[in-house]
Amino acid sequence: MTVLPADGLSLAAEFPDPSRDQWQSLVEGVLRKSGKEVSGAAAEEALSTTLEDGLTTRPLYTSHDASPDTGFPGFAPFTRGSRAEGTAAGGWDVRQRHALTDPARLNEALLGDLENGVTSLWLAVGGPDGVPVSGLARALDGVYLDLAPVALDAPTEFDSAARELIRLCQERGVAADAVRGSLGADPLGRAARTGTEADFSAAVHWAQVCEREHPGLRALSVDALPYHGAGGSAAEELGLSLATGVACLRELTGAGMSVEAACAQLEFRYAATADQFLTIAKLRAARRLWARVAEVCGAAGAGAQRQHAVTSPVMMTRRDPWVNMLRTTLACLGAGVGGADSVTVLPFDHALGLPDAFARRIARNTSTILMEESHLARVVDPAGGSWYVERLTDELASAAWSFFQEIERAGGQAAALRSGMVGERLAATWAARSKDLARRKEPVTGVSEFPQLSERPVEREPAPAAPGAPGGLPVVRRDEAFETLRARSDAHLAATGSRPKVFIAALGDPAAHTARASFASNLFLAGGIETVHDPVSVDASSAAGAFTASGATAACLCSSDPLYAEHAGAVASALRSAGAGQVFLAGRPGEYAGVDSYVFAGCDAIAVLSSVLDRMGVA
């Protein structure tokens, strides 16, 4: 039997600690093999990744990457969690969103979800996409309101919806202090969506009622989703949520409530994306920042932020929607690890219309698997102590606080919305991100990368129009530009019986052309353009016949640079003689006779594909 020394086991104690300089030297050697002559800090910089908000992810983090003290879970600054036990005591609240106008259908969906893992309900009430207030009783028939918290989303009929929910609780014998959930008043969120002025009168009234009679019910939602949905970055989403929260505190304390009581009436809602580390850092930073606000307001003990995370609607795609299941799983993981109190996983068919029972089942089971099978909720703040996560949290918090201060200098959230400052800032962020999407630097699997042109479309019942107005913030999606191209191709198929085609003219053996042929095919398919790669390779004598047989109107040369130098001009000439209206070459621009344009990694795919469809006469 081996007996450990009294001072414990020292792993790798006999090895000297490597220095950062040694690591950088090894990096230099690797980069040198790829043709990059850099040294020292520049070698490390070459492996860094630039994020939005001026943040950078470095390839190496160590104990020297200091960040402020994060404290303990349940204690200020609440970075590690709003509760001392975190989500370890039963996991997070699984909150399912429902937007059905028929009370009977809604009731069936609610009961089915509650019987199979959902622990709270998020209901759209009133307006074109919600159940009528008069139908709320029927929709909640059989729902134990003392066990299943209800969160309302009633932007146009908030007051009447709140009254009806409280009436139902009283009618069904639910004790006032047993009512749980959120009434969902969001005056500034509605103002952002519609371009109207924020009216806090009903929200203040119900906050006072909740404080006085329903301590388990929160009256207001600080919803950051409109800003995320308009293309905002993580820091912008956080900064705007802080500005909204502060505006709510001003209104509530102005009506006579204490800061502590006002803080207790707020629930913050954030987007969770497939970038799990950024989601984790965002939720941790949000708690730290709100704790600072509470501290400045003289209520440090009231700074525990109640968080509701929702998987990002911006990242959901209409093409190959099955991939959305993977995206929402990563987002849910990030939300859970980040310490969200409630998590809503949007169904994979969210972007297509009203979700069916299968989609809702997968959505709720995502949380169940992560909690029950992956045991994700058994550890408080599992990312805490990671040098990368702690540094990212700190940098993101700093960027968000800086933007929050900009908004305050502009007169606060309402004034920033009214002046157009918020809209302009979000539009600039989305424009920059759109360039990355167009160049496929930010890939969208199933859309801009690895599209399935022959996939059978998933059809759903159309969802009612979401609330909004011409003066409000826009609603964006990552797949938007590529979806427009695919829609043009679909219309062409419906009108002519075939899709636009490009002939892949591969030169030399497969070893020489496979990489670029695959790249080119992937690119054209992303625009709804069918590629024909038959035969496997061509030369100047066979290219014309193969092109004619393909039925295509354009061609793309694919091979290695040495073979281009030897054969590209002759093959391009042969393709031209066979009627090719446009000849592309897969590779960096060069001087090749007969070639119109070039496709390469980092090119503007949207511009290229749009021009191809235009030249082909696709409406």
N, C-alpha and C positions, 0 to 999 in steps of 0.2 A: 504494500500500500504506500502511495506517495503522500507525504505530509507537506502541505504548503507552509512556507515561512510565516511567522507571526504577523509580519507586515503586509501579508497578502501576496497576490500574484502580479508580477510586473511583466506585462507582455512586451516583447521586443526590446527589453531593457538593454540587451547587449549590442543593439544597433544604434549608431549615432543618428540624431535627428537631422533629416535632410533640410537644407536651407532653400529659400525661395529662389536664390540665384542658381542653385543646382537644378531645380525644376525648370526654370526658364531656359537653361542651357540645353536640357533635353528637348524642350519645345522647339528651340532653334533648329536642332537637328532634323526634327520631323518636318518643319516648315521648309527647310532647305531642300528636302527631297521633292517638295511640291513646287519648287521654283521661287520661293519667297525668301529673300535675303534680309532677315530682320534679326535683331538681337535685343537682349535685356527686356525692359518693360514693353518695348514695341512688339516683341514676340507674343507676350501675353495679350496685348491689345488686339493682335491679329485674330485671336480666338474669342474675343468678346462679342457679345450680341447687343445691338442697340434696341431698346424698347421705346414705347411712347413716353411722353412726359420727361424726356431727357435722361431717362434711366438707362443703365447699362448692366447687363449680366456678364460677369467675368467668369473665366474658366476655372478659377481656383479661389476658394475662400478659406481662411484660417482663423485661429483664435485672435489674430491681430486685427481682424475686421470688427472693430468695436461698435456696439449699438447701445442705446440707453437701457437702463435697468428695466426689465419687463415686469418685475414684481411677481406676484403669485395669483393664480386663478381666483376670481371672486373679490379681488382687492385692487384698488387703484394702482396703476392706470388701466387695469382691465385688459391689457394686451393679450393676456393668456386665457381670457374668458370672463364672462360676466358673472358666472356662478363658480363657487368654490369647487363644486363637483364637476364642472363643465358639462359635457353631454354624456358623461360616463354613467350618470344615474338614469338609465333608460333610453339614452340616445336622444336625437333631436325629434322635434315635432314634425311629422310627415303631413304636410299641408297640400291638398289637391285643389287646383283651380277648376271652377266650373263656370261656363258661359253658355247657358241654354235658356231660351225664352219660354219654353213649355214647362210649367210647374210639374206635371206628371212625369215627363221624361227626366227632368232634373232630380226629382225625388228618387227615381229608380237608380240613377247614377250615384247619388249620394249614399244611399243605403248599401249599394254594392261595394263602393269604395271603403266605407266604414267597416264593413264586415271582413275586409281583406287587407287591413294594414294601415289605412289612412287614419290619422289621429286628430286632424282638424280640417275645416272646410273653408275655402276661399271662394266667395260667391259674387259673381257679377249681378248687380241688381239695378233694374231700371235701364232706360236708354235702349238703343237698338240691339245691344248684344247681351242684355241681362234679363233675368226673370222679373216680371212686374212686381212691384211692391205688394200688390193685392194677391199675388200668387205665392208669396213667401211662406205662408202657413201651410199650403199644400206641399210645397217643395220640401219643407222641413218636417213633414208628417213622419212620425216614427223615429226621428233623430232625438237622442237624449241630449238636450242642450246643456245639462250640467256636466256631461262627460265629454262631449265633442265641441270644442271651441269653434266659433264661427267668426270669420273675418269678412267684412263687407267691402265691396268695391262698387260704390254707388255715387259716382261723381256728379250726376245730374239730379239725383233724388236722395241725397244723403240724409236730410232731416227726417223725411217720411220713412226711409228704410230703417234708420236707427230706432225710431218710435215703434215700428212694427216688430223689430227683433226683441226689444224690451217687453213689449206687450205679450209676445208669444212666451217669453220666459216666465212672466208673471202668471199668465194663463195656465201654464203647465206646471206650476208649483215650484219653479226653480228659485231658490233663495237668492236674494239680491247679491250677497257676497260670494255666491257660487257661479255667477255668470262669468264666463271666460271668453277671450277673443279680442277682436278689434273692430271698432265701428268704421274705421278707414277714412275718416275725413282727411282730405288732401287738397286744401285750397290752392296752394302754390303749384302742386303737380297738375291740377286741372288748368290753372292759368298757363302753364308751360305747354300743355297739349293743345289748348284752344286759342291762345293769344288773347285771353280775356283778363280782367282784373281779378285778383284773389279776394274772396269774401270769407272772412274768418268768423262771422257772427254765429252760425250754427255750430261750428267746430268748438268755439269757446264755450257755448252753452252746454254741449254734451260733455266736454272735458270736466266742467264743474259738476254735472250730474254724476259722472263716473267716479270722480273723486269722493263725492258725498255718499253715493249709494252703491256703487259697483266697483270695489277696489281691484277686482280681477279683470276688469275690462278697460282697454285703452281706447281713447277717442280718436287720436290722430295717427296717420301714417306719414312718415317722411320718406316718400317714394323717389328713389334715384333712378328708377327704370326709364322714365321719359328721357333722361339725359344720356343714359347708356344707349337707349333705342334711337337717339338722334345722332349717334356716332361718337359720343364722348369717350375719352380715355378713362382709365381707372382713377387717376388723380383728379380729373375733372368731375367724375361721378362722386368721389368722396368730398371734394370741395363744395360742390353744389348741395350735397346732402347736409353738410355742416351749416351752410348758409340758410337752408330751409329750416333746419332744426332750431337755429338761433332766432329766425323770424317767428317760429311757433312759440318759443319761450317768451319773446317780447309781447306777443299778443296775449298769452295766457297770464303772464305776471302782470301785464297791464290791466287785466280784468280782476286782479286781486288774488290770484293763486300764488303760492310760494314757488320758488325755483324747484324745490324737491318734488312738489306735487305736479308741477308742469312737466318735469322730466319723466315722471311716472306715466304720463299720458301719451308718450311717443313710442312708436315702433318704427324702426328704420328698415327699409327694403333696398337690397342691393342685387345686382346681377352677378351670377356665378358663371364663368366661362370655362371652356375646355383647357385653358391655360391654368392648370391647377395651382401652380406655385403663386401666380399673380392673384388668383382668387383667395388663397390662404392669406397672403400678405395684405390684401385689401381689407378683408374682414378684421384682421388683427389691428391694422392701422386705423380702421374706422372706430374701433372701441377706444383705442388710445387717444385719438383726436377728440372724441366726444367727452371723454373723461377730462381732458384739458379744458374744454368749454365749460363743463360743470364746475370745475375747480375755479376758473376765472369768475364764474357767476356766484361763487361763495357756497357751492353745494357739492363739494368733492365726493361726498358719500353717495350722491345720487347719480353719479356718472356711468353706471353700468348700463350700457346700451343694449336694448332688446333688438335682435336682428332677425330679419326674415330674408333668406336668400332664395332667388328664383333663377333657374337656369336660363341663360341668355337667349332671348328670341332673335337677336341679331345673328347668332351663329347658326340658326336652324335653316336647313336647305329644303327646297322643294324637289330637286332632283336627287335620286338615290337617298330618299329620306331615312332609310334603315341605318345609315351612318350616324344619324342624329342620336341613336341610342348610345353609341360610343361617346359622342360629345357630351351628352347629358350625364353619363356615368362619371366622366372625369370632372365635370362641373359639380356634381353632387358630392364627389369625394373631396374636392377642394372646399366646398361649403361646410361639410362635416368636420374636416380637419381644421378649418379656419374658425370653428366655434359658433356657427350660426345656430340660433335657437329653433328656428323653423326653416324647413327647406321645401320648396316646391319644384318638382321635376316636371318640366313641360313635356307632354307626350311627343313622340317622334314625328307625328303627323301634324304638329301644331301649325306649321306654315301652310298647310294644304287646306285647312278648314276645321270643322268640328271633329275632335278626336273620337275614335270608336272605342269600344270596351277593351279591345286588345291593347291599344296604345295606352290607355289609362292604366291598365294592369301592369304593363312593362314599366311605366313611369313610377308607380308606387312601389313596385318590387325592387326598383333600383336602390332606394333607401333601405329597404328591408334586407337585401343581400349585403350591402355595405355594413349595416349594423349587426345583423344576426350571424352572417357567415364570415365576413371579413373582420368582425369585431372592432370596427373602426371607432366605435363610441366608448370603448372600454378604457381608453387612455385620455387624460385631460391634456389638451394642447399638444398633440403628438409631434407637431413641427417645431415646438419650442426648443431652443438650444441649437437649432441648425444655423450655422454661421450665415449661410446663404439666405434663408428665410428671414432671419433676424435683421440682416442688412437690407434686404429688399423691403421689409416692413418699414424700417426707419426711413429709407430714401423715399418710399411712396408717401409716407406720412408727411415728410417735409415738402414734397411737391404739392400735395393736396392742401396743406396749410397755407402755402404761398398763394395758391389760387383762391382759397377762401378769403384771404386778406384782400385780394384784388376785388372780390365781389363786395366785401364790406366797405371798401373805399369808394366803390361805385354807388353806395347808398343802400346796400343790402340786396337780398334775393329778388324781391319784387321789382325794385328799380332796375336791376341788371337784366331781368327778363323784359321789362318794358322798353328799355333803351336798345335792345337788340344785342347787347354785349354777349349774353349767353349763347344766343343762336349763332352769332358770328364765330365765336370761339369753337363751338362744337362743329360747325361747318368746316372750319379750317382743319380741324383734327381729322374729320372724316375724309376730306379731300386728300390729305397726305396718306391716309390708310388706303384709300381707293386706288392710289397709284401703286402701292405694294400689292394689292389684290390683282390689279390689271397686269402687273409684271410677274405675278405668281410667286412673289417673294413671301407672301402669306398664302400658302396653298389652302384650297378648300377641297377636301377629298370627295370624290364623286361628282364634282362640278368642274373645277379648274384643273384637277389632277385625277387621273384614272376614271374619266366619265364612262358611263355605260349607255351608249347611244341607242341600243336596242332594248333597253329596260322597259318593262311594262309600267306605265304611269300608275301611281297610287292615287285613287280618286276618293274624295271625301265630300260630305255635305258642306256647302259653302258656309263659312262663318259670317255672322252679321258684321257690318262695317264697324271698325273700332272707332271710339270717340276721337274727335279731332276737328281741326278747322284750318282754313288757309293761313291764318295768322299764327298758328302754333308751330311747335317744333316738328320737323319731319320724322318719319319712321324709316329707318334704313335696314338693309340686310346685306350680309357679305356676298350672297350669290346673285345680287341684283343685276350687275352688268352682264354676267354670263347667262343668266336666266333670259335676258332680253334676246341674246343671240340664239339660244336654244328655241325660244318661242318663234323666231323668224324661220328657223329650220323646220319646226313642226308645221307651221303654216304652209311652207313650201311643199312639204311631204303630203299634206292634205290636199293641196291644189293640183299637184303634178304626179303624185304617186311615188316619188323618189326624193331622196335628200340630195343637197349639193354635194359634189364629190371632188376629192383631190387624189391624184395618182401619185403614189410613192415610188419614185424612180431611184432604186437603190443600186449603187455601183460597187462592184467588187464582191468579195465573199462576205458571209454574215459577220465575221469577226471585224470587218472594216466598217460595216454600215448599221449593224443592229442598234447600237446605242442611239445614234442620231435618227434612225427610222422610228424607233420607239418614241423618242422625244417629239418628233414631228407629228406622228399619229395622235399622240396624247394631246398635243396642242390643238390640232384641227378638230378633233372630236369634242373638245371643250366648247367649241363654237357651233356644235351641231352639224359639222361637216364630215361626211363619211370618207374614210380613207380606203383606197384600194392598193394593196401591196401584193400584186401578182403580175408577173413572176417575182421570185425572190430577188433577182438582180437583173439589170439590163445593161446594155452598152449602146453605142451610137447606132448600130445596125438593127437592134431589136426594140429600141425605146419607142419609136413611132407606132409600130404595130401594137405593142402592149398598151400604150396610152389610148389608142383608138378603141381597143377592146374593152377598156375599163369604163367607158362612158363618162369619164371625168372631163371637166373643162379647164382644170388647172393641174399643175404638177409640182412636186417638191423633190429636189435632188438630195440624196442622203448618202454620205460616205465619209471617208477620212480626208484630211487636208491634202495629203500627197496624191490621192486618186482624183480629188477635185482639180488639182493643178494639171493633171494629165488628161482627164476625160470630161470635165464639167462643160466646157464650151461646146464640144461636139454633141454631147447628149442633149444639152439645152436647145441647140439648133434643130436637132431631130424632133424634139417635142414641139417646138414652134411650128415646124413644117406639118406636123400632124394636127395642128389646130389648138394647141394649148394657149389659152388667152393670158395666162399668168404662170411664170416659172419662179419658184422659190428655191432657196438653197438653205439647208439646215447647217448653220455654222455662222461664225462671225463674218461681218461684211468684208468682201474682198473685190477683186477685179476679175469677174468671170463673164465672158460674153454670153448674152442671151438670158441672163438672170435678172429678174425684176426686183426681187426683194429677198431679205434674209430673215430667218427665224432662229433664235438662239436663246439660251437661258438668260432671263432678265429683260427680254424684249417686251414691248407693250402688247400683250396678247390680245387685249380688247381692240386696240387700234388695228392690228393685223387682221384679226378675224372679221371685224366690221368691214374692212376694205375688201376682203375676199368675197364676203356675201354681197356687197354692193356690186363688185365687178361681175359676179355671177347672176346678177339681176334678181336676187332674193329680196322680196319686199319686206 
